[in-house]
Amino acid sequence: MNNNDKWARYCDLLYSDDSLGFWLDISRMDVAINDFEDFNEIYSKAFDALESLENGSIANIDEGRQVGHYWLRNPKVAPSPEISDSITKEIQDISKFGSSILNGEITNSDGEKYTDVFWIGIGGSGLGPLLIKESFKRESIGLDLHFLDNVDPEGISHKLNSILPNLNSTLFVVVSKSGGTPEPLIGMEQAMKFVRDNNQNWSSRAIAITSKGSKLDLLAHNENWLDIFDLPDWVGGRTSITGAVGLLPAALIGADINKFLNGASQMDALTRVKDIKNNPAALLSLAWFKSGNGKGLRDMVVLPYRDRLEVFSRYLQQLVMESLGKKFDRDENQVNQGIAVYGNKGSTDQHAYVQQLRDGIDNFFVNFIEILHDPLEIVEVKNKRPGDYLSGFLQGTRSALTEGGRQNLTITFKSFDESSLGALIALFERAVSLYAELINVNAYNQPGVEAGKKAATKIIKLQKEIEELLDDGKQRTLNEINDALSSDSTESIYLILRKLSENSDHYSMIGNQSNPDKLIISKT
């Protein structure tokens, strides 16, 4: 393809919107002009499905729930006045609470301003707030956020001890829709103990984000926590960032939450257009579909050329992979769908895996993310402007990949602020929803995640049974323990006991570890 043909294709496939300062270029993806006509019928159905979803249809069939994250940034489109009013009130309450913390209307027991927030949440309840922090911490006039998003004992200890110097001026936020998810529950219990062991009051500094009537909601009310914000049952964790899960941390660090919501709402409006070529989310999902042949045969590599967005690839991992990674389609056909997502940031990746992207196995496409405006405080030194080099690396990598026959697309924003982050998130949310319609999977359930939770619960139950069995002090082999418990996994028993023996002097495994079948187990 000569230069004139490349330029003509670029112009044909470029989407832009002046109001958002936004461009989308899919000209280097496997999309043909006639695809717009060929895919018109299936996209017409997909557009109608999303319209129905926004109108309040039951989209999460497994749980009989609506899916309403689009309502969060524009309450007027919610399907009932009650929902619309509740969203509007929640935004106002969060904004007021954030201002009260920042201006010192709400203080600690000594009348001092709060300085830190210890955030306890898993999955989207942790990744969304982390993305907010990393995106806007440079302008932060507010609190410093710390995250506990795992049950690693070492990690819990390190993170709790790291806030000890500022413990008296630290807020604690616990995020759990049900209040029963093990990871945030354990994190909360450990944080509670830490605060009380250091002679501090928990309830006066604790905030819950949860569903009304949940176990966490009841606990927070009974103990008179500082505040409670709503996580409606029609908002999933991976799409909760434009609700309290994202707005509260934004408010506490001094970001403009209304600007963030407006950016998302503006992108929602652009992606409601029922015309593939004039709908950026449709263009994005079509590019994904064509690249992976509708079967996820290519990985999605996310390369934002801006440090602020380093976390974005991790955020998209959950959004894309949890939404699209499904064993069965809606008709119960086994399809094993999904798109694998990974990434980091440019130009760091010039010196990491871009080598393989250019010369290795061709099993991916790249999402470049570009920000045009550079901060004014960074000036030219020795005839070098860092922003020029960053842009040069992006364009050079893009060209090198294209020359190697590697597919890539570019998302560009004029500047990066709360509005553009909201728009970027909304773009991918809608693209995921449309792609799910193309491949006929439910983007709003997560049976694999639920299966993992059930399996973990089964292991914890088995451990308790093992501990109770060994209380009699008798020595047993692993097979004898398995038979006594009527277990279906001797291997699980071995792995549990190996962990117990390493962390407690009461358990011993006598024998050669290379021959676990002969080990003698006892408890003293």
Secondary structure, DSSP 8 states (H G I E B T S, - for coil): --HHHHHHHHHHHEEEETTTTEEEE-TTSS--TTHHHHTHHHHHHHHHHHHHHHTT-EEETTTTEE--GGGGG-GGGSSSHHHHHHHHHHHHHHHHHHHHHHTTSS--TTS----EEEEE--THHHHHHHHHHHHHGGG--S-EEEEE-S--HHHHHHHHHHTGGGGGGEEEEEE-SSS--HHHHHHHHHHHHHHHHTT--SGGGEEEEE-TTSHHHHHHHHTT-SEEEE--TTS-GGG-TTSHHHHHHHHHTT--HHHHHHHHHHHHHHTT-S-GGG-HHHHHHHHHHHHTTTTT-SEEEEEESSGGGTTHHHHHHHHHHHHH--SB-TTS-B------EEE--TTGGGGTTHHHHHHS---EEEEEEEE----TTS--BTTB-HHHHHHHHHHHHHHHHHHTT--EEEEEESS-SHHHHHHHHHHHHHHHHHHHHHHT--TT--HHHHHHHHHHHHHHHHHHHHHHHGGG---EEHHHHHHHHT-S-HHHHHHHHHHHHHH-TTEEEES-TT-GGG-EEEE-
